[in-house]
Amino acid sequence: MAYRITSKYYKKKFWYIAPPKTGTQAVREMIERLPEDQYVSHPSLSWHMIAQELIGTTKQEKITSAFNETNDAFFATVRNPWARTVSYYYYQKQKFEERIKAYNSLKEAEEFKTKYPWHSFNYEDTSTKKTIELLLENNYSSFEKFIESLSYSKPNKFNLMTGIKKVDEYWQWDGHEKYRAFHYYSTQDFLTYYKPHIKTLIFTQENLEVLVEWFGIAFDVPSEQLQIKQINVQGIGDKYRDHYSSKMASIVEEYEQYIIKLVGYKY
């Protein structure tokens, strides 16, 4: 599900880019409290879709109200990358484990759908289960293993698929020692696009009050009607340093150098 919101103040349409574990569900709730004629939701688009993929998909599938490169813009939430990486690892590992159970039990499948209502099984089959099992074994068996995976899945400059030859090989084993279907998009992957005139406004998860203030101005919402609450909060990222060795922290620093320099994040 992707959202495009009309701003009379800016005379633009804004699309929300949602890097996982940056307060995205709280932003979703805020968007869905707007009047229905002010935003358009696209159920066929992934919630955590990178900018380049979003633009390309809306054009390729000829979606009504596709991204307009002349006048549309993005806004996004970001987070301290060391904290986001820890939070993402534990959240995704748990979700993968629950998905495996969902394949084996109708009851577990219903519970999974209740917990993750935005998840779709429409394009999944037994090969997807095998892929998830391999990911758990090769990349999510430990946090150290997950960080090691980042060292061979380098972020690209302009949102290209990381560590993957082409889109139709997304879930394919390529014969290498490492399982290359692993992907963890850097913040840069989410935010950047090869046409620099397309702008992205960035708000930090550590200070979402700034987003709330801007949201009220941009979309003409009185401040007293704006509330934001964190959803899917695990608390694991709060003590993120406990999970790193100096070498592991350095790998994340290299992988996420774009947002570290841009925002000024410190380990």
C-alpha positions as CSV (number, residue, x, y, z in Angstrom):
1,M,0.0,0.0,0.0
2,A,1.5,3.3,-1.1
3,Y,0.0,6.8,-0.5
4,R,-0.1,9.9,-2.5
5,I,-1.4,13.0,-0.7
6,T,-2.5,16.3,-2.2
7,S,-1.1,19.5,-0.6
8,K,-2.8,22.7,-1.5
9,Y,-0.2,24.6,0.5
10,Y,2.7,23.4,-1.7
11,K,0.6,22.9,-4.8
12,K,2.1,19.4,-5.0
13,K,1.3,15.8,-4.5
14,F,3.5,14.0,-2.0
15,W,4.2,10.3,-1.9
16,Y,5.3,8.7,1.4
17,I,8.5,6.6,1.3
18,A,8.5,4.2,4.3
19,P,11.9,2.6,5.2
20,P,11.1,-0.2,7.7
21,K,11.4,0.5,11.4
22,T,11.3,4.3,11.1
23,G,7.8,4.9,12.6
24,T,6.0,4.1,9.4
25,Q,2.9,2.6,10.9
26,A,2.4,5.8,12.9
27,V,2.6,7.8,9.8
28,R,0.2,5.5,8.0
29,E,-2.4,6.1,10.7
30,M,-1.9,9.9,10.4
31,I,-2.4,9.7,6.6
32,E,-5.6,7.6,6.9
33,R,-7.1,10.2,9.3
34,L,-7.1,12.7,6.4
35,P,-10.3,13.3,4.4
36,E,-10.7,10.5,1.8
37,D,-10.7,12.9,-1.1
38,Q,-7.2,14.2,0.0
39,Y,-5.2,11.1,-0.5
40,V,-5.0,8.1,-2.9
41,S,-3.9,4.7,-1.7
42,H,-2.4,2.1,-4.1
43,P,-3.0,-1.4,-2.7
44,S,-1.0,-3.0,-5.5
45,L,2.2,-1.2,-4.4
46,S,4.4,-2.4,-1.5
47,W,4.3,-0.4,1.7
48,H,8.1,-0.5,2.0
49,M,8.9,0.4,-1.7
50,I,12.0,2.3,-2.6
51,A,11.6,5.5,-4.6
52,Q,12.9,4.3,-7.9
53,E,10.7,1.2,-7.8
54,L,7.6,3.2,-6.9
55,I,8.1,5.6,-9.8
56,G,8.8,2.8,-12.2
57,T,5.9,0.6,-11.1
58,T,3.3,3.3,-11.3
59,K,4.3,4.0,-14.8
60,Q,4.8,0.4,-16.0
61,E,1.4,-0.7,-14.6
62,K,-0.2,2.5,-15.8
63,I,-1.7,3.1,-12.3
64,T,-4.2,5.9,-12.1
65,S,-2.5,8.9,-10.6
66,A,1.0,7.6,-11.4
67,F,4.0,9.5,-10.1
68,N,4.4,12.8,-11.9
69,E,8.1,13.6,-12.3
70,T,7.3,17.2,-13.0
71,N,5.4,18.1,-9.9
72,D,5.3,15.3,-7.4
73,A,7.7,14.9,-4.5
74,F,8.5,12.5,-1.7
75,F,8.6,12.7,2.1
76,A,10.2,10.0,4.2
77,T,11.0,9.1,7.8
78,V,14.6,8.0,8.7
79,R,16.3,6.7,11.8
80,N,19.7,6.2,13.4
81,P,20.9,3.4,11.2
82,W,22.6,1.4,13.9
83,A,19.3,1.4,15.9
84,R,17.2,0.7,12.7
85,T,19.4,-2.2,11.7
86,V,19.0,-3.9,15.1
87,S,15.3,-3.3,15.2
88,Y,14.8,-4.5,11.6
89,Y,16.8,-7.7,12.2
90,Y,14.7,-8.9,15.2
91,Y,11.4,-7.8,13.6
92,Q,12.1,-9.5,10.3
93,K,13.5,-12.6,11.9
94,Q,10.4,-13.0,14.0
95,K,8.2,-12.3,11.0
96,F,10.0,-14.9,8.9
97,E,9.6,-17.5,11.6
98,E,5.9,-16.7,11.9
99,R,5.5,-17.0,8.1
100,I,7.0,-20.5,8.2
101,K,4.5,-21.5,10.8
102,A,1.7,-19.9,8.7
103,Y,2.6,-22.3,5.7
104,N,2.2,-25.3,8.0
105,S,-1.0,-24.5,9.8
106,L,-4.3,-22.8,8.8
107,K,-4.6,-21.5,12.3
108,E,-1.2,-20.0,12.2
109,A,-1.9,-18.5,8.8
110,E,-5.0,-16.7,10.1
111,E,-3.1,-15.4,13.1
112,F,-0.4,-14.1,10.8
113,K,-2.9,-12.3,8.6
114,T,-4.5,-10.7,11.7
115,K,-1.1,-9.5,13.0
116,Y,0.2,-8.3,9.5
117,P,-3.0,-7.3,7.7
118,W,-1.1,-5.6,4.9
119,H,0.8,-8.7,4.0
120,S,-0.4,-10.7,0.9
121,F,0.2,-14.3,0.1
122,N,-1.1,-13.9,-3.5
123,Y,2.3,-14.3,-5.1
124,E,3.8,-16.9,-2.7
125,D,4.1,-20.7,-3.2
126,T,6.3,-23.5,-1.8
127,S,9.4,-21.9,-3.4
128,T,8.8,-18.8,-1.3
129,K,8.8,-21.0,1.9
130,K,12.1,-22.5,0.8
131,T,13.5,-19.0,0.2
132,I,12.5,-17.9,3.7
133,E,14.0,-21.0,5.2
134,L,17.3,-20.3,3.4
135,L,17.3,-16.6,4.5
136,L,16.8,-17.7,8.1
137,E,19.6,-20.2,7.9
138,N,22.1,-18.0,6.0
139,N,21.3,-14.5,7.0
140,Y,19.1,-14.4,10.1
141,S,20.6,-17.2,12.3
142,S,22.3,-14.5,14.3
143,F,22.7,-10.7,14.3
144,E,26.4,-11.1,13.6
145,K,25.5,-13.2,10.5
146,F,23.0,-10.5,9.4
147,I,25.7,-7.8,9.6
148,E,28.1,-10.0,7.8
149,S,25.6,-10.2,4.9
150,L,25.7,-6.4,4.6
151,S,29.4,-6.5,3.8
152,Y,28.7,-8.3,0.5
153,S,25.3,-6.6,-0.3
154,K,26.5,-3.1,-1.0
155,P,24.0,-0.2,-1.4
156,N,23.9,1.3,-4.9
157,K,23.9,5.0,-5.6
158,F,20.5,5.2,-7.4
159,N,18.2,2.7,-5.8
160,L,19.2,-0.3,-7.9
161,M,18.4,-3.7,-6.6
162,T,21.2,-4.5,-4.1
163,G,23.2,-7.7,-4.6
164,I,20.8,-8.9,-7.3
165,K,21.5,-9.3,-11.0
166,K,18.0,-8.4,-12.3
167,V,14.5,-8.2,-10.9
168,D,13.3,-11.6,-12.3
169,E,16.2,-13.3,-10.5
170,Y,15.1,-11.7,-7.2
171,W,14.5,-15.0,-5.4
172,Q,17.0,-17.1,-7.3
173,W,20.1,-18.9,-5.9
174,D,23.0,-17.8,-8.1
175,G,25.5,-20.6,-7.2
176,H,27.6,-18.4,-4.9
177,E,28.6,-19.3,-1.4
178,K,26.4,-16.5,0.0
179,Y,22.7,-16.5,-0.5
180,R,22.3,-13.4,-2.7
181,A,18.5,-13.1,-2.5
182,F,19.2,-11.4,0.9
183,H,18.4,-7.8,0.7
184,Y,18.4,-5.0,3.2
185,Y,17.9,-1.7,1.5
186,S,20.1,1.1,2.9
187,T,18.3,4.4,3.7
188,Q,19.9,5.8,0.6
189,D,18.3,3.1,-1.5
190,F,14.9,4.2,-0.3
191,L,15.4,8.0,-0.7
192,T,17.4,8.6,-3.8
193,Y,16.5,8.7,-7.5
194,Y,18.7,9.2,-10.5
195,K,16.8,12.4,-11.5
196,P,18.0,15.0,-8.9
197,H,15.1,17.4,-9.5
198,I,12.8,15.0,-7.7
199,K,13.0,16.0,-4.1
200,T,12.5,14.1,-0.8
201,L,11.7,15.8,2.5
202,I,13.3,13.9,5.3
203,F,12.0,13.6,8.9
204,T,13.8,11.7,11.7
205,Q,12.1,9.1,13.8
206,E,13.8,10.5,16.8
207,N,11.9,13.8,16.4
208,L,8.6,13.0,14.8
209,E,7.1,16.2,16.3
210,V,8.7,18.1,13.4
211,L,6.9,15.8,10.9
212,V,3.6,16.4,12.7
213,E,4.1,20.1,12.5
214,W,4.9,20.0,8.8
215,F,2.1,17.5,8.1
216,G,-0.4,20.0,9.6
217,I,0.8,22.8,7.4
218,A,1.2,20.8,4.2
219,F,-2.1,19.1,4.4
220,D,-4.1,21.7,6.3
221,V,-4.7,19.7,9.5
222,P,-5.2,21.6,12.8
223,S,-2.5,20.7,15.2
224,E,-5.0,19.6,17.9
225,Q,-6.2,16.9,15.5
226,L,-2.8,15.5,14.8
227,Q,-1.6,12.7,17.1
228,I,1.1,10.3,16.4
229,K,1.8,7.1,18.3
230,Q,4.5,4.5,17.8
231,I,3.2,1.1,16.6
232,N,5.2,-2.2,16.5
233,V,7.5,-0.8,19.1
234,Q,9.9,-3.6,20.3
235,G,12.3,-1.4,22.4
236,I,15.2,-3.5,21.1
237,G,16.7,-0.6,19.2
238,D,16.9,1.6,22.3
239,K,20.0,-0.3,23.5
240,Y,21.4,-0.9,20.0
241,R,25.0,-0.6,21.1
242,D,24.7,-3.8,23.2
243,H,24.4,-5.8,19.9
244,Y,27.5,-4.5,18.1
245,S,31.2,-5.2,18.1
246,S,33.4,-2.4,16.7
247,K,33.7,-4.3,13.5
248,M,30.0,-4.8,13.1
249,A,29.3,-1.1,13.8
250,S,31.9,-0.2,11.1
251,I,30.1,-2.3,8.5
252,V,26.8,-0.5,9.2
253,E,28.6,2.8,9.1
254,E,30.0,2.1,5.7
255,Y,26.6,0.7,4.4
256,E,24.6,3.7,5.7
257,Q,27.2,6.4,5.2
258,Y,24.8,8.5,3.1
259,I,22.2,9.1,5.8
260,I,24.9,9.3,8.6
261,K,26.5,12.2,6.8
262,L,23.2,13.8,5.7
263,V,21.6,13.8,9.2
264,G,24.7,13.7,11.3
265,Y,23.9,10.5,13.1
266,K,26.4,9.2,15.7
267,Y,27.0,5.7,16.9
